[in-house]
Amino acid sequence: MLPEHLEPPAIKDLHETRLFRVARADDPFYWSEISAEDSPRKHAGNRFDVPGHGVLYFASSLEGAYAETLARFRPSPAIRKHVAEQDPGFMMVGGVPRDWREKRTIAEAVLNDPLPFLDVESAHTHEVLSTAMAAELVDLGEGVIDVASVRGRNRLLTRAIASWAFDQRDAAGRPIYGGLRYLSRVDTRFECWAVFGGAEFRETKTGPIEPGTPELVSIADLYKLRVF
């Protein structure tokens, strides 16, 4: 529980909200679990993984789910530099293999009676966490939490935030938060959710990934990708 002198952080509700994933077809609702070997590593795992527990990642829109998933196909700076040096007039285009599409599916779900979600984008939440997590922040060599903290590449810090939220309990010992609400690091137009293990949901739809769908085309154009 929070110390009495601290106001609660900002929260968001997810009642009857459709959530989207672009996931492997053989296990569309796979819970992300970081291993004990990887959890001490700064760049390992997913942003809000909780060591020892599962986390399920969603976006509020299908376009947002594509934005998160396809970001890995963007050509690296090293490739861009090489292309620019070899052919300055060449327009960089990355490729999304057909095999990638065929092994994945669009998955939609709605959470059943979800707990509130900690809003890690809120400046008020940043202030609360900077006090409540002061000892952890000192151990990690971090300063006051801000937007750069929650969207940064130091996953020791973001996992510490997720673990703090996961561990919060009310006076009866029940969990307070169902997960975290955050914005995509690649495009802040897109709202995302890290759902803590134990949450129940109902699958509302799954379907194939077709190359001509507007949401996929929009993100492919944004990233200058060619979808096969």
C-alpha positions as CSV (number, residue, x, y, z in Angstrom):
1,M,0.0,0.0,0.0
2,L,1.0,3.6,-0.5
3,P,2.2,5.7,2.4
4,E,-0.7,7.7,3.8
5,H,0.8,11.0,2.9
6,L,0.9,10.1,-0.9
7,E,-2.1,10.6,-3.1
8,P,-3.0,7.6,-5.4
9,P,-1.4,7.7,-8.9
10,A,-3.5,8.3,-12.0
11,I,-5.5,5.3,-13.3
12,K,-7.4,4.3,-16.4
13,D,-10.4,1.9,-16.7
14,L,-10.8,-0.7,-19.4
15,H,-14.4,-1.9,-18.9
16,E,-15.8,-3.3,-22.2
17,T,-12.9,-1.9,-24.2
18,R,-11.8,-3.9,-27.3
19,L,-8.1,-4.6,-27.3
20,F,-5.9,-5.8,-30.2
21,R,-2.8,-7.9,-30.7
22,V,-0.8,-9.0,-33.7
23,A,0.4,-12.4,-32.4
24,R,1.6,-15.8,-33.4
25,A,-1.3,-17.8,-34.8
26,D,-0.4,-20.9,-32.7
27,D,-0.8,-19.0,-29.4
28,P,-2.5,-15.6,-29.9
29,F,-2.7,-14.8,-26.2
30,Y,0.8,-15.8,-25.1
31,W,1.8,-14.3,-21.8
32,S,5.2,-12.7,-21.9
33,E,7.4,-14.1,-19.2
34,I,11.0,-12.9,-18.7
35,S,13.5,-15.6,-17.5
36,A,15.5,-15.3,-14.3
37,E,18.6,-15.1,-16.5
38,D,17.3,-12.2,-18.5
39,S,15.7,-10.1,-15.8
40,P,18.9,-8.5,-14.6
41,R,19.8,-7.4,-18.2
42,K,19.0,-3.8,-19.1
43,H,17.8,-4.4,-22.7
44,A,16.3,-7.9,-22.3
45,G,12.6,-8.8,-22.4
46,N,9.6,-6.6,-23.0
47,R,9.2,-3.1,-21.5
48,F,6.8,-3.9,-18.7
49,D,7.5,-7.6,-18.0
50,V,7.2,-8.6,-14.3
51,P,9.8,-11.1,-13.3
52,G,8.2,-14.3,-12.1
53,H,4.8,-13.4,-13.6
54,G,3.1,-13.2,-17.0
55,V,2.2,-10.0,-18.9
56,L,-0.1,-9.8,-21.9
57,Y,0.4,-6.8,-24.2
58,F,-2.4,-5.1,-26.2
59,A,-3.1,-1.9,-28.1
60,S,-6.3,0.1,-28.2
61,S,-6.4,-0.1,-32.0
62,L,-5.3,-2.5,-34.7
63,E,-3.2,0.2,-36.2
64,G,-1.4,0.6,-32.9
65,A,-0.8,-3.1,-32.7
66,Y,0.8,-3.1,-36.1
67,A,2.9,-0.1,-35.1
68,E,4.3,-1.9,-32.2
69,T,4.9,-5.2,-34.0
70,L,6.3,-4.0,-37.3
71,A,8.8,-1.6,-35.7
72,R,11.4,-4.3,-35.7
73,F,11.4,-4.5,-39.5
74,R,12.6,-0.9,-39.9
75,P,16.1,-0.9,-41.5
76,S,18.8,-0.2,-38.9
77,P,20.9,3.0,-39.0
78,A,23.9,1.0,-40.2
79,I,22.0,-0.3,-43.2
80,R,20.6,3.2,-43.9
81,K,24.2,4.6,-43.7
82,H,25.5,1.9,-46.1
83,V,22.7,2.5,-48.6
84,A,23.2,6.3,-48.5
85,E,26.9,5.9,-49.2
86,Q,26.4,3.4,-52.0
87,D,23.4,5.0,-53.7
88,P,22.4,8.4,-52.2
89,G,19.2,8.5,-54.4
90,F,17.9,5.2,-53.3
91,M,14.7,5.2,-51.2
92,M,15.1,2.9,-48.2
93,V,12.4,0.2,-48.0
94,G,12.3,-2.7,-45.6
95,G,10.5,-6.0,-46.2
96,V,7.9,-7.9,-44.2
97,P,8.1,-11.5,-45.4
98,R,4.9,-13.4,-46.4
99,D,5.9,-16.1,-44.0
100,W,5.7,-13.6,-41.1
101,R,2.1,-12.8,-42.1
102,E,1.1,-16.4,-42.5
103,K,2.3,-17.4,-39.1
104,R,0.5,-14.6,-37.3
105,T,-3.1,-13.5,-36.6
106,I,-5.0,-10.5,-35.6
107,A,-6.5,-11.2,-32.1
108,E,-9.1,-9.1,-30.3
109,A,-10.2,-9.5,-26.7
110,V,-12.2,-7.8,-23.9
111,L,-11.1,-8.0,-20.2
112,N,-13.7,-9.4,-17.7
113,D,-14.3,-6.9,-14.9
114,P,-10.7,-5.5,-15.0
115,L,-9.0,-3.7,-12.2
116,P,-7.9,-0.1,-12.8
117,F,-4.7,0.3,-14.8
118,L,-1.9,2.5,-13.6
119,D,-1.4,5.3,-16.1
120,V,2.4,5.6,-16.4
121,E,2.0,8.5,-18.9
122,S,0.6,10.8,-16.2
123,A,2.9,13.5,-14.6
124,H,1.0,12.9,-11.4
125,T,1.9,9.2,-11.5
126,H,5.5,10.1,-12.1
127,E,5.6,12.2,-9.0
128,V,4.0,9.5,-6.9
129,L,6.3,6.8,-8.2
130,S,9.4,9.0,-7.7
131,T,8.6,9.0,-4.0
132,A,7.1,5.5,-3.5
133,M,10.0,3.9,-5.5
134,A,12.8,6.2,-4.2
135,A,14.9,3.3,-2.9
136,E,14.6,1.4,-6.1
137,L,15.5,4.5,-8.2
138,V,18.6,5.1,-6.1
139,D,19.7,1.5,-6.5
140,L,19.2,1.8,-10.3
141,G,21.1,5.1,-10.5
142,E,18.0,6.8,-11.8
143,G,16.6,10.3,-11.1
144,V,13.0,11.5,-10.9
145,I,10.6,9.5,-13.1
146,D,9.3,11.3,-16.2
147,V,8.1,10.6,-19.7
148,A,11.6,9.7,-20.8
149,S,11.8,7.1,-18.0
150,V,8.7,5.2,-19.0
151,R,9.4,5.4,-22.7
152,G,13.2,4.8,-22.5
153,R,15.3,1.8,-23.3
154,N,16.3,0.9,-19.8
155,R,14.1,-2.0,-19.1
156,L,15.4,-2.5,-15.6
157,L,13.6,0.7,-14.7
158,T,10.4,0.0,-16.6
159,R,10.2,-3.5,-15.2
160,A,10.7,-2.0,-11.7
161,I,7.7,0.2,-12.3
162,A,5.7,-2.7,-13.5
163,S,6.8,-4.8,-10.5
164,W,5.9,-2.0,-8.1
165,A,2.4,-1.8,-9.6
166,F,1.9,-5.6,-9.6
167,D,2.9,-5.8,-5.9
168,Q,0.4,-3.1,-4.7
169,R,-2.4,-4.5,-2.5
170,D,-5.4,-3.1,-0.7
171,A,-6.1,-3.5,3.0
172,A,-7.6,-6.9,2.4
173,G,-4.5,-8.1,0.4
174,R,-6.1,-7.9,-3.0
175,P,-4.3,-6.5,-6.1
176,I,-5.0,-2.9,-6.8
177,Y,-4.0,-2.7,-10.5
178,G,-4.8,-4.9,-13.4
179,G,-1.8,-3.6,-15.4
180,L,-0.3,-0.5,-16.9
181,R,-1.6,2.0,-19.5
182,Y,1.2,3.5,-21.7
183,L,1.8,5.1,-25.1
184,S,3.7,3.5,-27.9
185,R,7.4,4.5,-27.9
186,V,7.4,4.5,-31.8
187,D,4.3,6.7,-32.2
188,T,2.5,8.3,-29.2
189,R,-0.8,8.4,-31.2
190,F,-1.2,4.8,-30.1
191,E,-2.3,3.7,-26.6
192,C,-1.1,0.4,-25.2
193,W,-1.8,-1.9,-22.2
194,A,0.3,-4.3,-20.2
195,V,-2.1,-6.7,-18.6
196,F,-0.9,-8.5,-15.5
197,G,-1.2,-12.2,-15.1
198,G,-4.4,-13.4,-13.4
199,A,-6.6,-11.1,-15.5
200,E,-9.5,-12.9,-17.2
201,F,-10.6,-12.0,-20.7
202,R,-12.8,-13.2,-23.5
203,E,-11.5,-13.6,-27.0
204,T,-13.8,-11.7,-29.4
205,K,-12.1,-12.4,-32.7
206,T,-9.1,-13.7,-34.5
207,G,-8.3,-13.5,-38.2
208,P,-5.6,-13.6,-40.8
209,I,-3.3,-10.7,-41.7
210,E,-4.1,-9.5,-45.2
211,P,-1.5,-7.2,-46.9
212,G,-4.1,-4.7,-48.2
213,T,-5.9,-3.9,-45.0
214,P,-6.0,-0.1,-44.2
215,E,-4.3,-0.4,-40.8
216,L,-1.4,-2.5,-42.1
217,V,-1.0,-0.3,-45.2
218,S,-0.9,2.8,-42.9
219,I,1.9,1.5,-40.7
220,A,3.8,0.0,-43.7
221,D,3.7,3.5,-45.3
222,L,4.8,5.1,-42.1
223,Y,7.8,2.8,-41.7
224,K,8.5,2.6,-45.5
225,L,8.0,-1.1,-45.5
226,R,7.0,-3.5,-48.3
227,V,4.5,-6.2,-47.1
228,F,4.7,-9.4,-49.0
